[in-house]
Amino acid sequence: MKYIIKWMLISLAVGWGLNRLCDYYQSDFLEKYLDENLILLLVALLAINTATLGIILLRLGELSFEYKAKFPKIISSMKQSIWEQLVLIAIGTLSLIFHSSKVVQKEWPQAIFPIETIIVAVAVYAIVVVYDTAQAAFTLNAEADKLIKK
């Protein structure tokens, strides 16, 4: 849980920083890009993550069969990773709805910057999740190879 909170705060800080940078340079590139592509990006990253988790599961299955080992914490982390990405898709969808809402733009124009920050933070956090999964796959592979060579 500490890990999730840590990366959530880092993602929000990066989102805020990138959003401020875009405002400073009067660039709407990131805003337009994420408005048009965030959900597609999140679904693609979920697919990549799921495929990587499948490879990890195959490797764990080999180790489990050969060494009669159990990996409940790893399996739990894998499920958490998928849930994180599903939550990111939900948060991203809601943020995009509010961002494009004429009501929000008219009644709460001061909410636009925080909503844009959340949108960028969602993209950053999704990349962190996929990176974390890839690191787990590489680490597992290296450790399994060491174990098998013994």
C-alpha positions in Angstrom: 0.0 0.0 0.0 2.9 2.4 0.8 4.2 1.6 -2.7 0.9 2.6 -4.3 0.6 5.8 -2.3 4.3 6.7 -3.1 3.8 6.3 -6.8 0.4 8.0 -6.8 2.0 11.0 -5.2 5.0 11.0 -7.5 2.7 10.6 -10.5 0.6 13.5 -9.3 3.7 15.6 -8.8 5.0 14.7 -12.3 1.5 15.4 -13.7 1.4 18.8 -12.0 4.9 19.6 -13.3 4.2 18.6 -16.8 0.9 20.5 -16.7 2.6 23.7 -15.4 5.3 23.3 -18.1 2.6 23.1 -20.8 0.9 26.2 -19.3 4.2 28.1 -19.2 5.0 27.4 -22.8 1.3 27.8 -23.8 1.3 24.3 -25.4 -1.9 22.3 -25.6 -0.1 19.3 -27.2 -0.2 17.0 -24.1 -3.8 18.0 -23.2 -5.0 17.2 -26.8 -3.0 14.0 -27.0 -4.2 12.6 -23.8 -7.8 13.8 -24.4 -7.8 11.8 -27.7 -5.6 8.8 -26.7 -5.5 8.3 -22.9 -8.0 5.4 -22.8 -6.4 3.8 -25.9 -3.0 4.1 -24.2 -4.3 2.7 -20.9 -5.9 -0.3 -22.7 -2.7 -0.9 -24.7 -0.6 -0.8 -21.5 -3.1 -3.2 -19.8 -2.6 -5.6 -22.7 1.1 -5.4 -22.5 1.0 -5.9 -18.7 -1.3 -8.9 -19.1 0.9 -10.5 -21.6 4.0 -9.9 -19.4 2.1 -11.3 -16.4 1.3 -14.4 -18.6 5.0 -14.9 -19.2 5.7 -14.6 -15.5 3.0 -17.1 -14.7 4.5 -19.6 -17.1 7.9 -19.2 -15.5 6.3 -19.5 -12.0 4.5 -22.6 -13.2 7.8 -24.2 -14.3 9.4 -23.4 -10.9 6.4 -24.6 -9.0 6.4 -27.9 -10.8 10.1 -28.5 -10.6 10.8 -27.2 -7.1 7.3 -27.7 -5.5 7.3 -24.0 -4.6 4.3 -21.7 -4.0 4.2 -18.0 -4.9 1.1 -16.6 -3.2 2.6 -13.1 -2.7 3.7 -12.9 -6.4 0.2 -14.0 -7.6 -1.4 -11.4 -5.3 0.9 -8.7 -6.6 0.0 -9.7 -10.2 -3.7 -9.4 -9.4 -3.1 -6.0 -7.8 -1.3 -4.8 -10.9 -4.3 -5.6 -13.1 -6.7 -3.9 -10.6 -4.5 -0.8 -10.5 -4.7 -0.5 -14.3 -8.5 -1.1 -14.3 -8.8 1.7 -11.7 -6.6 3.9 -13.8 -8.9 3.3 -16.8 -11.9 4.3 -14.6 -10.2 7.4 -13.2 -9.0 8.4 -16.6 -12.4 8.0 -18.1 -14.1 10.0 -15.4 -11.4 12.7 -15.6 -11.8 13.0 -19.4 -15.6 13.2 -19.0 -15.2 16.1 -16.5 -12.5 17.7 -18.6 -14.7 17.9 -21.6 -17.8 18.8 -19.7 -19.4 22.1 -20.6 -20.9 22.3 -17.1 -17.5 21.9 -15.4 -15.9 24.4 -17.8 -18.7 27.0 -17.1 -19.4 26.4 -13.4 -16.0 25.4 -12.1 -13.3 26.7 -14.5 -10.8 26.5 -11.7 -11.2 22.7 -11.7 -9.8 22.3 -15.2 -6.1 22.5 -14.2 -6.5 19.9 -11.4 -8.4 17.6 -13.8 -5.7 17.9 -16.4 -3.1 17.1 -13.7 -5.0 14.0 -12.8 -5.2 13.0 -16.5 -1.4 13.3 -16.9 -0.8 11.5 -13.6 -2.9 8.6 -14.7 -0.8 8.2 -17.8 2.4 8.4 -15.8 1.2 5.9 -13.2 0.1 3.5 -15.9 3.6 3.6 -17.4 5.1 3.0 -13.9 2.9 -0.1 -13.5 4.0 -1.6 -16.8 7.7 -0.8 -16.0 7.3 -2.4 -12.6 5.9 -5.6 -14.2 8.7 -5.7 -16.7 11.3 -5.4 -14.0 9.6 -8.2 -12.1 9.8 -10.4 -15.2 13.5 -9.7 -15.7 14.2 -10.3 -12.0 12.3 -13.5 -11.9 14.0 -14.8 -15.1 17.4 -14.0 -13.7 16.7 -15.6 -10.3 15.1 -18.6 -11.9 18.1 -19.1 -14.2 20.4 -19.0 -11.2 18.3 -21.5 -9.3 18.1 -23.9 -12.3 21.9 -23.8 -12.9 22.6 -24.9 -9.3 
